[in-house]
């Protein structure tokens, strides 16, 4: 009787271990191929004083509120769900890191994105009130991957 319980327990344990294994469950693996299947864009606005970044995509400009991980620099290529609202994970192709952020707006024109960044970022304190210089969003960095 002990053999039946022992073998049954081992079989159950083996089944649980094997069924819990999947390709995406292994943290140490290279997931670059997964991220390269997502929508891409190029960071056209990033500032150390502002938690918002602007990404130029095929459909327009996306504004992301950066929450976790290393913030991307201007010119970095970013992959992820850039055309859906909400908190997401994004892949920075330039340095191979993943960062978290909340997509607040997407498919914006240049002037809409610049207007929103002016209102979102320049309310943060940067020293004296008269010394704040507003940054312009770069244009034309998007290159479609083929």
Chimera marker file (.cmm) of the C-alpha trace (Angstrom):
<marker_set name="trace">
<marker id="1" x="0.000" y="0.000" z="0.000" r="1" g="1" b="0" radius="0.5"/>
<marker id="2" x="2.884" y="2.345" z="0.794" r="1" g="1" b="0" radius="0.5"/>
<marker id="3" x="4.297" y="1.778" z="-2.697" r="1" g="1" b="0" radius="0.5"/>
<marker id="4" x="1.027" y="2.816" z="-4.313" r="1" g="1" b="0" radius="0.5"/>
<marker id="5" x="0.851" y="6.051" z="-2.297" r="1" g="1" b="0" radius="0.5"/>
<marker id="6" x="4.540" y="6.790" z="-2.860" r="1" g="1" b="0" radius="0.5"/>
<marker id="7" x="4.426" y="6.128" z="-6.603" r="1" g="1" b="0" radius="0.5"/>
<marker id="8" x="1.117" y="8.001" z="-6.925" r="1" g="1" b="0" radius="0.5"/>
<marker id="9" x="2.555" y="11.005" z="-5.073" r="1" g="1" b="0" radius="0.5"/>
<marker id="10" x="5.701" y="11.004" z="-7.205" r="1" g="1" b="0" radius="0.5"/>
<marker id="11" x="3.644" y="10.732" z="-10.390" r="1" g="1" b="0" radius="0.5"/>
<marker id="12" x="1.445" y="13.617" z="-9.245" r="1" g="1" b="0" radius="0.5"/>
<marker id="13" x="4.486" y="15.745" z="-8.375" r="1" g="1" b="0" radius="0.5"/>
<marker id="14" x="6.135" y="14.920" z="-11.706" r="1" g="1" b="0" radius="0.5"/>
<marker id="15" x="2.935" y="15.843" z="-13.574" r="1" g="1" b="0" radius="0.5"/>
<marker id="16" x="2.662" y="19.178" z="-11.768" r="1" g="1" b="0" radius="0.5"/>
<marker id="17" x="6.306" y="20.071" z="-12.451" r="1" g="1" b="0" radius="0.5"/>
<marker id="18" x="6.114" y="19.145" z="-16.139" r="1" g="1" b="0" radius="0.5"/>
<marker id="19" x="2.799" y="20.914" z="-16.721" r="1" g="1" b="0" radius="0.5"/>
<marker id="20" x="4.013" y="24.130" z="-15.078" r="1" g="1" b="0" radius="0.5"/>
<marker id="21" x="6.932" y="24.445" z="-17.478" r="1" g="1" b="0" radius="0.5"/>
<marker id="22" x="6.447" y="26.713" z="-20.455" r="1" g="1" b="0" radius="0.5"/>
<marker id="23" x="8.637" y="28.633" z="-22.805" r="1" g="1" b="0" radius="0.5"/>
<marker id="24" x="7.771" y="32.045" z="-21.342" r="1" g="1" b="0" radius="0.5"/>
<marker id="25" x="8.017" y="30.946" z="-17.713" r="1" g="1" b="0" radius="0.5"/>
<marker id="26" x="11.814" y="30.937" z="-17.687" r="1" g="1" b="0" radius="0.5"/>
<marker id="27" x="12.961" y="34.410" z="-16.592" r="1" g="1" b="0" radius="0.5"/>
<marker id="28" x="16.596" y="34.107" z="-17.661" r="1" g="1" b="0" radius="0.5"/>
<marker id="29" x="15.847" y="33.495" z="-21.327" r="1" g="1" b="0" radius="0.5"/>
<marker id="30" x="16.137" y="35.908" z="-24.220" r="1" g="1" b="0" radius="0.5"/>
<marker id="31" x="12.698" y="37.335" z="-25.029" r="1" g="1" b="0" radius="0.5"/>
<marker id="32" x="13.811" y="39.733" z="-27.735" r="1" g="1" b="0" radius="0.5"/>
<marker id="33" x="11.929" y="37.818" z="-30.438" r="1" g="1" b="0" radius="0.5"/>
<marker id="34" x="8.695" y="38.177" z="-28.468" r="1" g="1" b="0" radius="0.5"/>
<marker id="35" x="9.107" y="41.954" z="-28.114" r="1" g="1" b="0" radius="0.5"/>
<marker id="36" x="10.050" y="42.442" z="-31.766" r="1" g="1" b="0" radius="0.5"/>
<marker id="37" x="6.584" y="41.186" z="-32.773" r="1" g="1" b="0" radius="0.5"/>
<marker id="38" x="4.976" y="44.140" z="-30.957" r="1" g="1" b="0" radius="0.5"/>
<marker id="39" x="4.356" y="47.669" z="-32.228" r="1" g="1" b="0" radius="0.5"/>
<marker id="40" x="7.479" y="49.834" z="-32.364" r="1" g="1" b="0" radius="0.5"/>
<marker id="41" x="8.196" y="53.517" z="-32.040" r="1" g="1" b="0" radius="0.5"/>
<marker id="42" x="11.003" y="55.950" z="-31.316" r="1" g="1" b="0" radius="0.5"/>
<marker id="43" x="11.279" y="58.131" z="-28.238" r="1" g="1" b="0" radius="0.5"/>
<marker id="44" x="11.090" y="61.765" z="-29.350" r="1" g="1" b="0" radius="0.5"/>
<marker id="45" x="10.765" y="63.366" z="-25.918" r="1" g="1" b="0" radius="0.5"/>
<marker id="46" x="12.365" y="62.331" z="-22.639" r="1" g="1" b="0" radius="0.5"/>
<marker id="47" x="13.296" y="64.590" z="-19.764" r="1" g="1" b="0" radius="0.5"/>
<marker id="48" x="14.859" y="63.856" z="-16.371" r="1" g="1" b="0" radius="0.5"/>
<marker id="49" x="12.462" y="66.305" z="-14.681" r="1" g="1" b="0" radius="0.5"/>
<marker id="50" x="9.270" y="64.921" z="-16.203" r="1" g="1" b="0" radius="0.5"/>
<marker id="51" x="7.839" y="61.401" z="-15.825" r="1" g="1" b="0" radius="0.5"/>
<marker id="52" x="6.204" y="61.542" z="-19.276" r="1" g="1" b="0" radius="0.5"/>
<marker id="53" x="7.840" y="60.381" z="-22.496" r="1" g="1" b="0" radius="0.5"/>
<marker id="54" x="6.589" y="60.762" z="-26.065" r="1" g="1" b="0" radius="0.5"/>
<marker id="55" x="6.987" y="57.954" z="-28.602" r="1" g="1" b="0" radius="0.5"/>
<marker id="56" x="6.522" y="58.481" z="-32.337" r="1" g="1" b="0" radius="0.5"/>
<marker id="57" x="4.755" y="55.499" z="-33.908" r="1" g="1" b="0" radius="0.5"/>
<marker id="58" x="3.407" y="54.663" z="-37.349" r="1" g="1" b="0" radius="0.5"/>
<marker id="59" x="-0.013" y="56.027" z="-36.332" r="1" g="1" b="0" radius="0.5"/>
<marker id="60" x="1.138" y="59.194" z="-34.576" r="1" g="1" b="0" radius="0.5"/>
<marker id="61" x="2.476" y="60.120" z="-31.161" r="1" g="1" b="0" radius="0.5"/>
<marker id="62" x="1.937" y="58.180" z="-27.923" r="1" g="1" b="0" radius="0.5"/>
<marker id="63" x="2.364" y="59.652" z="-24.438" r="1" g="1" b="0" radius="0.5"/>
<marker id="64" x="3.564" y="57.287" z="-21.712" r="1" g="1" b="0" radius="0.5"/>
<marker id="65" x="3.874" y="58.066" z="-18.006" r="1" g="1" b="0" radius="0.5"/>
<marker id="66" x="7.058" y="56.237" z="-16.997" r="1" g="1" b="0" radius="0.5"/>
<marker id="67" x="6.660" y="54.303" z="-13.723" r="1" g="1" b="0" radius="0.5"/>
<marker id="68" x="9.370" y="51.684" z="-13.326" r="1" g="1" b="0" radius="0.5"/>
<marker id="69" x="12.687" y="50.614" z="-14.793" r="1" g="1" b="0" radius="0.5"/>
<marker id="70" x="15.220" y="52.706" z="-16.661" r="1" g="1" b="0" radius="0.5"/>
<marker id="71" x="13.664" y="55.543" z="-18.624" r="1" g="1" b="0" radius="0.5"/>
<marker id="72" x="14.532" y="55.487" z="-22.325" r="1" g="1" b="0" radius="0.5"/>
<marker id="73" x="16.490" y="58.313" z="-23.924" r="1" g="1" b="0" radius="0.5"/>
<marker id="74" x="15.491" y="60.317" z="-26.972" r="1" g="1" b="0" radius="0.5"/>
<marker id="75" x="16.172" y="58.296" z="-30.104" r="1" g="1" b="0" radius="0.5"/>
<marker id="76" x="15.738" y="54.880" z="-28.444" r="1" g="1" b="0" radius="0.5"/>
<marker id="77" x="13.477" y="52.366" z="-30.176" r="1" g="1" b="0" radius="0.5"/>
<marker id="78" x="10.663" y="51.063" z="-27.963" r="1" g="1" b="0" radius="0.5"/>
<marker id="79" x="8.455" y="47.983" z="-28.476" r="1" g="1" b="0" radius="0.5"/>
<marker id="80" x="5.114" y="47.175" z="-26.837" r="1" g="1" b="0" radius="0.5"/>
<marker id="81" x="1.382" y="47.889" z="-27.001" r="1" g="1" b="0" radius="0.5"/>
<marker id="82" x="1.658" y="51.569" z="-27.866" r="1" g="1" b="0" radius="0.5"/>
<marker id="83" x="-1.903" y="51.934" z="-29.143" r="1" g="1" b="0" radius="0.5"/>
<marker id="84" x="-3.855" y="50.864" z="-26.058" r="1" g="1" b="0" radius="0.5"/>
<marker id="85" x="-4.564" y="52.781" z="-22.872" r="1" g="1" b="0" radius="0.5"/>
<marker id="86" x="-3.421" y="51.456" z="-19.510" r="1" g="1" b="0" radius="0.5"/>
<marker id="87" x="-0.371" y="50.229" z="-17.665" r="1" g="1" b="0" radius="0.5"/>
<marker id="88" x="2.000" y="48.191" z="-19.837" r="1" g="1" b="0" radius="0.5"/>
<marker id="89" x="5.502" y="46.785" z="-20.026" r="1" g="1" b="0" radius="0.5"/>
<marker id="90" x="7.719" y="48.098" z="-22.828" r="1" g="1" b="0" radius="0.5"/>
<marker id="91" x="11.004" y="46.890" z="-24.273" r="1" g="1" b="0" radius="0.5"/>
<marker id="92" x="13.806" y="49.368" z="-24.920" r="1" g="1" b="0" radius="0.5"/>
<marker id="93" x="15.695" y="47.886" z="-27.869" r="1" g="1" b="0" radius="0.5"/>
<marker id="94" x="18.675" y="50.229" z="-27.485" r="1" g="1" b="0" radius="0.5"/>
<marker id="95" x="19.811" y="48.830" z="-24.138" r="1" g="1" b="0" radius="0.5"/>
<marker id="96" x="17.746" y="45.623" z="-23.891" r="1" g="1" b="0" radius="0.5"/>
<marker id="97" x="15.771" y="46.624" z="-20.791" r="1" g="1" b="0" radius="0.5"/>
<marker id="98" x="12.094" y="46.412" z="-19.914" r="1" g="1" b="0" radius="0.5"/>
<marker id="99" x="10.353" y="49.369" z="-18.311" r="1" g="1" b="0" radius="0.5"/>
<marker id="100" x="6.830" y="49.953" z="-17.081" r="1" g="1" b="0" radius="0.5"/>
<marker id="101" x="4.567" y="52.813" z="-17.951" r="1" g="1" b="0" radius="0.5"/>
<marker id="102" x="1.009" y="53.917" z="-18.412" r="1" g="1" b="0" radius="0.5"/>
<marker id="103" x="-0.173" y="54.888" z="-21.885" r="1" g="1" b="0" radius="0.5"/>
<marker id="104" x="-2.221" y="58.024" z="-21.319" r="1" g="1" b="0" radius="0.5"/>
<marker id="105" x="-2.852" y="59.093" z="-24.939" r="1" g="1" b="0" radius="0.5"/>
<marker id="106" x="-2.111" y="57.627" z="-28.364" r="1" g="1" b="0" radius="0.5"/>
<marker id="107" x="-2.465" y="58.396" z="-32.078" r="1" g="1" b="0" radius="0.5"/>
<marker id="108" x="-1.891" y="62.099" z="-31.461" r="1" g="1" b="0" radius="0.5"/>
<marker id="109" x="-0.736" y="64.644" z="-34.002" r="1" g="1" b="0" radius="0.5"/>
<marker id="110" x="2.510" y="66.527" z="-33.396" r="1" g="1" b="0" radius="0.5"/>
<marker id="111" x="0.744" y="69.659" z="-32.155" r="1" g="1" b="0" radius="0.5"/>
<marker id="112" x="-1.534" y="67.671" z="-29.812" r="1" g="1" b="0" radius="0.5"/>
<marker id="113" x="1.435" y="65.827" z="-28.309" r="1" g="1" b="0" radius="0.5"/>
<marker id="114" x="3.398" y="69.064" z="-27.863" r="1" g="1" b="0" radius="0.5"/>
<marker id="115" x="0.404" y="70.754" z="-26.215" r="1" g="1" b="0" radius="0.5"/>
<marker id="116" x="-0.109" y="67.859" z="-23.780" r="1" g="1" b="0" radius="0.5"/>
<marker id="117" x="3.596" y="67.659" z="-22.874" r="1" g="1" b="0" radius="0.5"/>
<marker id="118" x="3.692" y="71.411" z="-22.259" r="1" g="1" b="0" radius="0.5"/>
<marker id="119" x="0.742" y="71.087" z="-19.873" r="1" g="1" b="0" radius="0.5"/>
<marker id="120" x="1.805" y="67.824" z="-18.209" r="1" g="1" b="0" radius="0.5"/>
<marker id="121" x="5.525" y="68.401" z="-17.743" r="1" g="1" b="0" radius="0.5"/>
<marker id="122" x="5.965" y="72.073" z="-17.122" r="1" g="1" b="0" radius="0.5"/>
<marker id="123" x="3.772" y="72.093" z="-14.047" r="1" g="1" b="0" radius="0.5"/>
<marker id="124" x="6.661" y="70.332" z="-12.271" r="1" g="1" b="0" radius="0.5"/>
<marker id="125" x="8.977" y="72.582" z="-10.307" r="1" g="1" b="0" radius="0.5"/>
<marker id="126" x="12.256" y="73.315" z="-12.097" r="1" g="1" b="0" radius="0.5"/>
<marker id="127" x="13.706" y="76.122" z="-10.061" r="1" g="1" b="0" radius="0.5"/>
<marker id="128" x="12.786" y="79.733" z="-10.623" r="1" g="1" b="0" radius="0.5"/>
<marker id="129" x="9.514" y="80.292" z="-12.446" r="1" g="1" b="0" radius="0.5"/>
<marker id="130" x="11.005" y="82.467" z="-15.182" r="1" g="1" b="0" radius="0.5"/>
<marker id="131" x="13.903" y="80.131" z="-15.999" r="1" g="1" b="0" radius="0.5"/>
<marker id="132" x="11.869" y="77.239" z="-17.422" r="1" g="1" b="0" radius="0.5"/>
<marker id="133" x="12.593" y="76.502" z="-21.085" r="1" g="1" b="0" radius="0.5"/>
<marker id="134" x="10.110" y="74.292" z="-22.854" r="1" g="1" b="0" radius="0.5"/>
<marker id="135" x="11.572" y="71.479" z="-24.950" r="1" g="1" b="0" radius="0.5"/>
<marker id="136" x="10.324" y="70.790" z="-28.441" r="1" g="1" b="0" radius="0.5"/>
<marker id="137" x="9.346" y="67.273" z="-29.435" r="1" g="1" b="0" radius="0.5"/>
<marker id="138" x="11.568" y="65.902" z="-32.202" r="1" g="1" b="0" radius="0.5"/>
<marker id="139" x="9.972" y="64.881" z="-35.485" r="1" g="1" b="0" radius="0.5"/>
<marker id="140" x="10.691" y="62.310" z="-38.163" r="1" g="1" b="0" radius="0.5"/>
<marker id="141" x="12.529" y="59.666" z="-36.104" r="1" g="1" b="0" radius="0.5"/>
<marker id="142" x="10.099" y="56.848" z="-36.928" r="1" g="1" b="0" radius="0.5"/>
<marker id="143" x="11.453" y="54.216" z="-39.308" r="1" g="1" b="0" radius="0.5"/>
<marker id="144" x="9.199" y="51.296" z="-40.174" r="1" g="1" b="0" radius="0.5"/>
<marker id="145" x="10.813" y="47.895" z="-39.656" r="1" g="1" b="0" radius="0.5"/>
<marker id="146" x="10.627" y="45.752" z="-42.735" r="1" g="1" b="0" radius="0.5"/>
<link id1="1" id2="2" r="1" g="1" b="0" radius="0.2"/>
<link id1="2" id2="3" r="1" g="1" b="0" radius="0.2"/>
<link id1="3" id2="4" r="1" g="1" b="0" radius="0.2"/>
<link id1="4" id2="5" r="1" g="1" b="0" radius="0.2"/>
<link id1="5" id2="6" r="1" g="1" b="0" radius="0.2"/>
<link id1="6" id2="7" r="1" g="1" b="0" radius="0.2"/>
<link id1="7" id2="8" r="1" g="1" b="0" radius="0.2"/>
<link id1="8" id2="9" r="1" g="1" b="0" radius="0.2"/>
<link id1="9" id2="10" r="1" g="1" b="0" radius="0.2"/>
<link id1="10" id2="11" r="1" g="1" b="0" radius="0.2"/>
<link id1="11" id2="12" r="1" g="1" b="0" radius="0.2"/>
<link id1="12" id2="13" r="1" g="1" b="0" radius="0.2"/>
<link id1="13" id2="14" r="1" g="1" b="0" radius="0.2"/>
<link id1="14" id2="15" r="1" g="1" b="0" radius="0.2"/>
<link id1="15" id2="16" r="1" g="1" b="0" radius="0.2"/>
<link id1="16" id2="17" r="1" g="1" b="0" radius="0.2"/>
<link id1="17" id2="18" r="1" g="1" b="0" radius="0.2"/>
<link id1="18" id2="19" r="1" g="1" b="0" radius="0.2"/>
<link id1="19" id2="20" r="1" g="1" b="0" radius="0.2"/>
<link id1="20" id2="21" r="1" g="1" b="0" radius="0.2"/>
<link id1="21" id2="22" r="1" g="1" b="0" radius="0.2"/>
<link id1="22" id2="23" r="1" g="1" b="0" radius="0.2"/>
<link id1="23" id2="24" r="1" g="1" b="0" radius="0.2"/>
<link id1="24" id2="25" r="1" g="1" b="0" radius="0.2"/>
<link id1="25" id2="26" r="1" g="1" b="0" radius="0.2"/>
<link id1="26" id2="27" r="1" g="1" b="0" radius="0.2"/>
<link id1="27" id2="28" r="1" g="1" b="0" radius="0.2"/>
<link id1="28" id2="29" r="1" g="1" b="0" radius="0.2"/>
<link id1="29" id2="30" r="1" g="1" b="0" radius="0.2"/>
<link id1="30" id2="31" r="1" g="1" b="0" radius="0.2"/>
<link id1="31" id2="32" r="1" g="1" b="0" radius="0.2"/>
<link id1="32" id2="33" r="1" g="1" b="0" radius="0.2"/>
<link id1="33" id2="34" r="1" g="1" b="0" radius="0.2"/>
<link id1="34" id2="35" r="1" g="1" b="0" radius="0.2"/>
<link id1="35" id2="36" r="1" g="1" b="0" radius="0.2"/>
<link id1="36" id2="37" r="1" g="1" b="0" radius="0.2"/>
<link id1="37" id2="38" r="1" g="1" b="0" radius="0.2"/>
<link id1="38" id2="39" r="1" g="1" b="0" radius="0.2"/>
<link id1="39" id2="40" r="1" g="1" b="0" radius="0.2"/>
<link id1="40" id2="41" r="1" g="1" b="0" radius="0.2"/>
<link id1="41" id2="42" r="1" g="1" b="0" radius="0.2"/>
<link id1="42" id2="43" r="1" g="1" b="0" radius="0.2"/>
<link id1="43" id2="44" r="1" g="1" b="0" radius="0.2"/>
<link id1="44" id2="45" r="1" g="1" b="0" radius="0.2"/>
<link id1="45" id2="46" r="1" g="1" b="0" radius="0.2"/>
<link id1="46" id2="47" r="1" g="1" b="0" radius="0.2"/>
<link id1="47" id2="48" r="1" g="1" b="0" radius="0.2"/>
<link id1="48" id2="49" r="1" g="1" b="0" radius="0.2"/>
<link id1="49" id2="50" r="1" g="1" b="0" radius="0.2"/>
<link id1="50" id2="51" r="1" g="1" b="0" radius="0.2"/>
<link id1="51" id2="52" r="1" g="1" b="0" radius="0.2"/>
<link id1="52" id2="53" r="1" g="1" b="0" radius="0.2"/>
<link id1="53" id2="54" r="1" g="1" b="0" radius="0.2"/>
<link id1="54" id2="55" r="1" g="1" b="0" radius="0.2"/>
<link id1="55" id2="56" r="1" g="1" b="0" radius="0.2"/>
<link id1="56" id2="57" r="1" g="1" b="0" radius="0.2"/>
<link id1="57" id2="58" r="1" g="1" b="0" radius="0.2"/>
<link id1="58" id2="59" r="1" g="1" b="0" radius="0.2"/>
<link id1="59" id2="60" r="1" g="1" b="0" radius="0.2"/>
<link id1="60" id2="61" r="1" g="1" b="0" radius="0.2"/>
<link id1="61" id2="62" r="1" g="1" b="0" radius="0.2"/>
<link id1="62" id2="63" r="1" g="1" b="0" radius="0.2"/>
<link id1="63" id2="64" r="1" g="1" b="0" radius="0.2"/>
<link id1="64" id2="65" r="1" g="1" b="0" radius="0.2"/>
<link id1="65" id2="66" r="1" g="1" b="0" radius="0.2"/>
<link id1="66" id2="67" r="1" g="1" b="0" radius="0.2"/>
<link id1="67" id2="68" r="1" g="1" b="0" radius="0.2"/>
<link id1="68" id2="69" r="1" g="1" b="0" radius="0.2"/>
<link id1="69" id2="70" r="1" g="1" b="0" radius="0.2"/>
<link id1="70" id2="71" r="1" g="1" b="0" radius="0.2"/>
<link id1="71" id2="72" r="1" g="1" b="0" radius="0.2"/>
<link id1="72" id2="73" r="1" g="1" b="0" radius="0.2"/>
<link id1="73" id2="74" r="1" g="1" b="0" radius="0.2"/>
<link id1="74" id2="75" r="1" g="1" b="0" radius="0.2"/>
<link id1="75" id2="76" r="1" g="1" b="0" radius="0.2"/>
<link id1="76" id2="77" r="1" g="1" b="0" radius="0.2"/>
<link id1="77" id2="78" r="1" g="1" b="0" radius="0.2"/>
<link id1="78" id2="79" r="1" g="1" b="0" radius="0.2"/>
<link id1="79" id2="80" r="1" g="1" b="0" radius="0.2"/>
<link id1="80" id2="81" r="1" g="1" b="0" radius="0.2"/>
<link id1="81" id2="82" r="1" g="1" b="0" radius="0.2"/>
<link id1="82" id2="83" r="1" g="1" b="0" radius="0.2"/>
<link id1="83" id2="84" r="1" g="1" b="0" radius="0.2"/>
<link id1="84" id2="85" r="1" g="1" b="0" radius="0.2"/>
<link id1="85" id2="86" r="1" g="1" b="0" radius="0.2"/>
<link id1="86" id2="87" r="1" g="1" b="0" radius="0.2"/>
<link id1="87" id2="88" r="1" g="1" b="0" radius="0.2"/>
<link id1="88" id2="89" r="1" g="1" b="0" radius="0.2"/>
<link id1="89" id2="90" r="1" g="1" b="0" radius="0.2"/>
<link id1="90" id2="91" r="1" g="1" b="0" radius="0.2"/>
<link id1="91" id2="92" r="1" g="1" b="0" radius="0.2"/>
<link id1="92" id2="93" r="1" g="1" b="0" radius="0.2"/>
<link id1="93" id2="94" r="1" g="1" b="0" radius="0.2"/>
<link id1="94" id2="95" r="1" g="1" b="0" radius="0.2"/>
<link id1="95" id2="96" r="1" g="1" b="0" radius="0.2"/>
<link id1="96" id2="97" r="1" g="1" b="0" radius="0.2"/>
<link id1="97" id2="98" r="1" g="1" b="0" radius="0.2"/>
<link id1="98" id2="99" r="1" g="1" b="0" radius="0.2"/>
<link id1="99" id2="100" r="1" g="1" b="0" radius="0.2"/>
<link id1="100" id2="101" r="1" g="1" b="0" radius="0.2"/>
<link id1="101" id2="102" r="1" g="1" b="0" radius="0.2"/>
<link id1="102" id2="103" r="1" g="1" b="0" radius="0.2"/>
<link id1="103" id2="104" r="1" g="1" b="0" radius="0.2"/>
<link id1="104" id2="105" r="1" g="1" b="0" radius="0.2"/>
<link id1="105" id2="106" r="1" g="1" b="0" radius="0.2"/>
<link id1="106" id2="107" r="1" g="1" b="0" radius="0.2"/>
<link id1="107" id2="108" r="1" g="1" b="0" radius="0.2"/>
<link id1="108" id2="109" r="1" g="1" b="0" radius="0.2"/>
<link id1="109" id2="110" r="1" g="1" b="0" radius="0.2"/>
<link id1="110" id2="111" r="1" g="1" b="0" radius="0.2"/>
<link id1="111" id2="112" r="1" g="1" b="0" radius="0.2"/>
<link id1="112" id2="113" r="1" g="1" b="0" radius="0.2"/>
<link id1="113" id2="114" r="1" g="1" b="0" radius="0.2"/>
<link id1="114" id2="115" r="1" g="1" b="0" radius="0.2"/>
<link id1="115" id2="116" r="1" g="1" b="0" radius="0.2"/>
<link id1="116" id2="117" r="1" g="1" b="0" radius="0.2"/>
<link id1="117" id2="118" r="1" g="1" b="0" radius="0.2"/>
<link id1="118" id2="119" r="1" g="1" b="0" radius="0.2"/>
<link id1="119" id2="120" r="1" g="1" b="0" radius="0.2"/>
<link id1="120" id2="121" r="1" g="1" b="0" radius="0.2"/>
<link id1="121" id2="122" r="1" g="1" b="0" radius="0.2"/>
<link id1="122" id2="123" r="1" g="1" b="0" radius="0.2"/>
<link id1="123" id2="124" r="1" g="1" b="0" radius="0.2"/>
<link id1="124" id2="125" r="1" g="1" b="0" radius="0.2"/>
<link id1="125" id2="126" r="1" g="1" b="0" radius="0.2"/>
<link id1="126" id2="127" r="1" g="1" b="0" radius="0.2"/>
<link id1="127" id2="128" r="1" g="1" b="0" radius="0.2"/>
<link id1="128" id2="129" r="1" g="1" b="0" radius="0.2"/>
<link id1="129" id2="130" r="1" g="1" b="0" radius="0.2"/>
<link id1="130" id2="131" r="1" g="1" b="0" radius="0.2"/>
<link id1="131" id2="132" r="1" g="1" b="0" radius="0.2"/>
<link id1="132" id2="133" r="1" g="1" b="0" radius="0.2"/>
<link id1="133" id2="134" r="1" g="1" b="0" radius="0.2"/>
<link id1="134" id2="135" r="1" g="1" b="0" radius="0.2"/>
<link id1="135" id2="136" r="1" g="1" b="0" radius="0.2"/>
<link id1="136" id2="137" r="1" g="1" b="0" radius="0.2"/>
<link id1="137" id2="138" r="1" g="1" b="0" radius="0.2"/>
<link id1="138" id2="139" r="1" g="1" b="0" radius="0.2"/>
<link id1="139" id2="140" r="1" g="1" b="0" radius="0.2"/>
<link id1="140" id2="141" r="1" g="1" b="0" radius="0.2"/>
<link id1="141" id2="142" r="1" g="1" b="0" radius="0.2"/>
<link id1="142" id2="143" r="1" g="1" b="0" radius="0.2"/>
<link id1="143" id2="144" r="1" g="1" b="0" radius="0.2"/>
<link id1="144" id2="145" r="1" g="1" b="0" radius="0.2"/>
<link id1="145" id2="146" r="1" g="1" b="0" radius="0.2"/>
</marker_set>
